[in-house]
Amino acid sequence: MVFDGAAPADMLPIDEATERQFNLRLRHPERLSVYADHSRRSAAFRDACPGALLNRPYGPGARAVMDVFPAGQGAPILVFIHGGYWRTLDKDIFSFIAAAYVAAGVTVVMPNYDLAPKATLGAITAQVQGMLSRLVEDAPAFGADPGRIVLSGHSAGGHLAAMAALTGPTDVVRGLAPVSGLFALEPLLRTTVNRDVRMSAEDARSLSPLWLLDRLPEPPSFPLSLLVGGDETDGFKQQSRDFRDAWTARGGAAAITHAPGTTHFTVLDALADPASPTFAAILSMLGRT
């Protein structure tokens, strides 16, 4: 669906309290310098990784591509999905996260995806689900083990990772590790984010991992490891708490790690840190020590 510049007819009025919790552009003007630092480190890593398979197609369209950073024959796979409220950013900013995982023997895959408002959230979610299926097919071609995959993602990418994990080939998913993710989308209906994403109330419900989790026929077969910045807003912290509680209520194993002193944007340094609890948790899910 192509956006014509007009707001949906049923767009809800902005709730200022919710806007402050979830629209972080005004709260964090320093995010641009954080992204610049991430981009610099990512470019340096790609330059130092001659075996990388960049912009490998997984579907139709210019943005249906993924970067693969191989870690050797039979390596398990970490998929990291970038955030940006489904409407901005690019995988190239976040390549730096892969460095420590590749050094630990984990192949890292980072996809792009189509962006709102040109693409609906339903289409984006389906695209990432298709990426996972294609990855399972293609992994042997670059020496990775398609039967050991952990899905991760930041913010909106955490949402996409959760949706793919809960609807994809669960026999290959060994864990889910979202970073400051979004799992209940209905609060965003009353924020300016939805001017681009254009969710209906039904979209916000049916595309929420929290809603989907409650309707699984069986409890989750893999563990959930959530990472949240210590200086996140209460809104983002509550999203992770609610998802953890719902996960354990269904009989799954789940835990939250808070990275002290990190914001919604700097928390990715904790994901990339080989000394962090989340790094250890992901390696454990993948059978690495």
C-alpha positions in Angstrom: 0.0 0.0 0.0 1.4 3.4 -0.9 0.9 6.3 1.5 -0.9 9.3 -0.1 0.0 11.8 2.6 -3.4 11.7 4.3 -3.9 10.4 7.8 -6.3 7.5 8.3 -9.9 8.5 8.8 -10.0 6.7 12.2 -6.7 8.2 13.5 -7.1 8.6 17.3 -6.1 11.9 19.0 -2.7 12.0 20.5 -2.4 11.2 24.2 0.4 13.4 25.5 1.4 11.1 28.3 1.7 8.1 26.0 3.5 10.2 23.4 6.2 11.1 26.0 6.7 7.4 26.8 7.1 6.2 23.2 8.1 9.0 20.9 11.8 9.4 21.8 12.9 11.9 19.2 12.4 14.9 21.4 13.6 13.1 24.6 16.9 12.0 23.0 18.4 14.5 20.5 21.7 12.8 21.1 20.5 9.7 19.3 21.9 11.1 16.0 25.4 11.1 17.5 24.9 7.6 18.8 23.8 6.4 15.3 26.9 8.2 13.8 29.1 6.3 16.2 27.4 3.0 15.5 27.7 3.7 11.7 31.5 4.3 12.0 32.1 1.2 14.1 29.9 -0.8 11.7 31.8 0.3 8.6 35.1 -0.6 10.3 33.8 -4.0 11.1 32.6 -4.7 7.6 35.9 -3.6 6.2 37.7 -6.0 8.5 35.3 -8.9 7.6 36.3 -9.9 4.1 34.1 -13.0 4.2 30.9 -11.1 4.8 28.1 -11.7 2.3 26.5 -8.2 2.0 23.1 -7.4 0.5 22.1 -11.0 -0.1 18.5 -11.1 -1.5 15.9 -13.0 0.4 12.8 -11.7 -1.4 11.5 -9.3 -4.0 12.3 -5.6 -3.7 15.3 -3.4 -3.1 15.2 -3.7 0.7 14.6 -7.4 0.9 18.3 -8.1 1.5 20.4 -9.3 4.4 24.0 -9.2 5.4 25.6 -12.4 6.5 28.7 -12.5 8.7 29.8 -16.1 8.7 31.6 -17.7 11.7 32.7 -21.0 10.1 31.2 -24.3 9.1 28.3 -25.5 11.3 28.0 -22.2 13.2 24.7 -21.4 14.8 22.9 -18.2 13.8 21.9 -14.9 15.5 19.5 -12.8 13.5 19.4 -9.1 14.5 16.6 -6.9 13.1 17.1 -3.2 13.2 14.5 -0.8 14.8 13.3 2.7 13.8 9.5 2.3 14.4 9.2 0.3 11.1 9.7 3.6 9.3 13.4 4.4 9.2 17.0 3.2 9.7 19.1 0.5 8.0 21.0 -2.6 8.8 24.3 -1.0 7.9 24.2 1.1 11.0 24.3 -1.9 13.3 26.9 -4.3 11.8 29.2 -3.6 14.8 27.0 -5.8 17.0 28.1 -8.8 15.0 31.8 -8.5 15.8 31.9 -10.3 19.2 29.4 -12.9 18.2 31.4 -13.9 15.1 34.5 -14.1 17.2 32.6 -16.4 19.5 31.6 -18.8 16.7 28.1 -17.4 15.9 27.1 -16.5 12.3 25.2 -13.2 12.4 22.5 -12.3 9.9 21.1 -8.7 9.6 18.1 -8.1 7.3 16.6 -4.9 5.9 12.9 -4.7 5.3 10.4 -2.4 3.6 9.5 0.7 5.6 6.3 2.5 6.5 4.5 4.4 5.3 5.0 2.8 1.9 4.6 -0.6 3.4 1.9 -1.6 5.9 2.9 -3.1 9.2 1.2 -6.4 8.2 3.3 -6.5 5.0 6.5 -5.7 6.9 5.8 -8.5 9.5 5.1 -11.0 6.7 8.3 -10.0 4.9 10.4 -10.7 8.0 8.6 -14.0 8.5 9.5 -14.9 4.9 13.1 -13.9 5.6 13.3 -16.4 8.3 12.0 -19.2 6.1 14.4 -18.2 3.4 17.3 -18.2 5.9 16.5 -21.8 6.9 16.8 -22.8 3.3 19.9 -20.8 2.5 22.0 -21.3 5.7 23.9 -24.4 4.5 25.1 -22.4 1.5 27.1 -20.2 3.8 28.1 -22.9 6.2 25.7 -22.1 9.0 23.4 -24.5 11.0 19.8 -23.8 10.1 18.6 -25.7 13.1 20.0 -23.3 15.7 18.7 -19.8 15.3 18.2 -17.1 17.9 16.1 -14.1 16.9 16.9 -10.6 18.2 16.0 -7.1 17.3 15.9 -3.6 18.7 12.7 -1.6 19.5 10.5 -2.2 16.4 13.0 -4.8 15.4 12.3 -6.6 18.7 8.6 -6.7 17.7 9.5 -8.2 14.3 11.8 -10.7 15.9 9.1 -11.8 18.3 6.4 -12.1 15.5 8.8 -14.2 13.4 9.7 -16.4 16.3 6.1 -17.1 17.3 4.9 -17.7 13.7 7.9 -19.2 12.0 9.5 -22.7 11.9 9.7 -23.1 15.7 11.7 -26.3 15.3 14.7 -24.2 14.4 14.3 -21.3 16.8 16.4 -21.8 19.9 15.7 -18.5 21.6 14.3 -15.0 21.4 16.3 -12.0 22.6 14.6 -8.7 22.0 16.2 -5.4 23.0 13.8 -2.8 24.3 11.1 -4.3 22.2 7.4 -3.5 21.5 5.0 -6.3 22.2 1.7 -4.6 22.7 1.0 -2.1 19.9 -2.3 -0.6 21.0 -0.6 2.3 23.0 1.0 3.5 19.8 -2.4 4.3 18.3 -2.4 7.4 20.4 1.1 8.6 19.4 2.5 10.4 16.4 4.3 7.2 15.4 1.0 6.0 14.0 0.9 8.9 11.5 3.4 7.0 9.5 2.6 3.4 10.5 -1.1 3.9 10.1 -2.3 0.9 12.2 -5.9 0.3 12.7 -7.1 -0.9 16.1 -7.4 -4.4 14.6 -3.8 -4.2 13.2 -2.5 -3.1 16.6 -4.2 -6.1 18.3 -3.5 -8.9 15.8 0.1 -7.8 15.1 1.0 -7.6 18.8 3.2 -10.5 20.0 1.5 -10.2 23.4 -1.8 -11.0 21.8 -0.4 -13.8 19.6 1.4 -15.4 22.5 -1.9 -15.8 24.4 -3.3 -17.7 21.4 -0.5 -20.2 20.8 -1.8 -23.8 21.0 1.3 -24.8 23.0 3.6 -23.0 25.4 6.7 -21.5 23.8 9.3 -24.2 23.2 12.3 -21.8 23.5 13.5 -19.3 26.1 13.0 -15.6 26.1 15.8 -13.3 27.2 14.8 -9.6 27.2 17.3 -6.7 27.4 16.1 -3.2 28.5 18.1 0.0 29.0 18.2 1.0 32.6 17.3 4.6 31.7 14.5 3.6 29.3 11.1 5.2 29.8 8.6 3.4 32.0 6.5 2.7 28.9 9.3 0.6 27.3 10.2 -1.1 30.5 6.6 -2.1 31.1 6.4 -3.6 27.6 9.2 -6.0 28.4 7.7 -6.8 31.9 4.3 -7.6 30.4 5.8 -9.8 27.7 7.9 -11.7 30.3 4.9 -12.2 32.5 2.8 -13.5 29.7 5.6 -15.8 28.5 6.0 -17.4 32.0 2.2 -17.6 32.4 2.2 -19.8 29.3 4.8 -22.0 30.9 7.9 -20.6 29.1 11.2 -19.6 30.5 11.8 -15.9 30.5 14.1 -13.3 32.1 14.8 -9.6 31.8 18.3 -7.9 32.0 18.5 -4.2 32.7 21.6 -2.5 31.4 22.5 0.2 33.9 23.0 3.7 32.6 21.9 3.0 29.1 19.1 4.6 27.1 16.9 3.3 24.4 19.7 4.0 21.9 22.9 3.1 23.9 21.5 -0.2 25.2 22.8 -1.8 22.0 26.3 -1.6 23.4 25.2 -4.1 26.0 24.0 -6.5 23.4 27.4 -6.2 21.6 29.4 -6.6 24.8 30.9 -10.1 25.2 31.0 -9.5 29.0 27.2 -8.8 29.2 24.6 -11.2 30.7 22.6 -11.0 27.4 25.6 -12.1 25.3 26.1 -15.1 27.6 22.4 -15.9 27.4 22.4 -15.8 23.6 25.4 -18.1 23.4 23.8 -20.5 25.9 20.7 -20.6 23.7 22.8 -21.5 20.7 24.8 -24.1 22.5 28.0 -22.0 22.8 29.9 -21.3 25.9 
